């Protein structure tokens, strides 16, 4: 019988150590040895999903093919592994409790007192094993959000303890990610915080099998011995994770440290294949040896927190490597564009991306940026709200509908060129009720997008409530803005282009969710190519 193996990744000392990147890098190495791997994230907050969270709280909300609104770490998993994740790959405390309480109401525990142990932990354990039970994976890596010792994490750590016991040591192991802080005054890396975090894990009955230590400096033998002794971890299972120039270096660094070897040994899995990271390394080489450099303006209202636009930034990195060009992001706050001179802010950019978003803040700045890019023939890429802004800008400045707007921003506009989708009109609950996940889109022949995709039909992921108002389609088409991507069932406009412009594309969906290292997204590749051409022609003048 096929036995799925489980790897749990916990974190200690501080948050933000990059558990997601370590999990994704390990998965990449195991995948490069031909193992089928998936990664799951357990988030210890009470929101059912991060869809209702402000990006300032938790960064970008990532959307899967099957329409789950998830943690941004799932984006890393997909970008590293080039395989889709699903609803089952992200579990939150909110989701777990909701499910247990629903069962209680249905009478499924009739007569029993419903408790954290065993009911909540059983629910967590079930959700951890769900991916393994599909039979699709040899290894499931489960990343436990938060830091050990947090009250919120306790039921998760307890579930891991039970599973380790039930599954046996060959089938389930724990990797603990910690920090070795460097004290400049004594010139030393310190192990005490790691000792304490391992102690706290052990108090919950869990002993780590592998320690991955984040550090600014190399971890010498003496420190490895000390960690092994105090933390009950074999010396060969002390893995250094030194600060990297880019997250894409981490799989290579983990390979050098032998993380995959240790893990396979502990899980008693054979090394039946040599690690093949050729394609990954080809990407890395191109990424690190660009032939040109361009600047792309990224206009959004959460730009103070770069994680709010994680997938967009990574997509420009993938597409940049493909074009052998270094893409510098110029972070532009849409509110600054409302008060300052747009031409001053955008004069040195070779491409403009107007980002997704919700609500009215910064809207007029985004519209000004679209106008500047359109009139100055700078490559323009509008994503979701960015596409909607492009439609509003065109309606206002080309069709002359001065108060054209989206009804999201102005309910009483006389030209609602963007309007609430029919299917959204009766919806009152905010959580999980947008148009989500992958939908089909039929591309018009000879458009920028059909050439870029080299396809007639695509599936792309969505997350929105408002849409292009088809009542204005004829007028906009006649004025030079074309709908070049349509949903075949609903006739919703998914893509607009301005053919008179060298590269002006707005998409109602989120192409950034589908760009991976091995398969950069075609529209990002084409947009970066157009921005490079723009930069080269402008330089010559
Ligand atoms: N606020 C817009 C809508 O709901 C755009 C959403 C987005 O950019 N993801 O339609």
Boltz pocket constraint, residues with backbone or C-beta under 6 A from the ligand:
constraints:
  - pocket:
      binder: B
      contacts: [[A, 355], [A, 356], [A, 357], [A, 358], [A, 359], [A, 383], [A, 384], [A, 385], [A, 386], [A, 408], [A, 463], [A, 464], [A, 465], [A, 466], [A, 467]]
      max_distance: 6.0
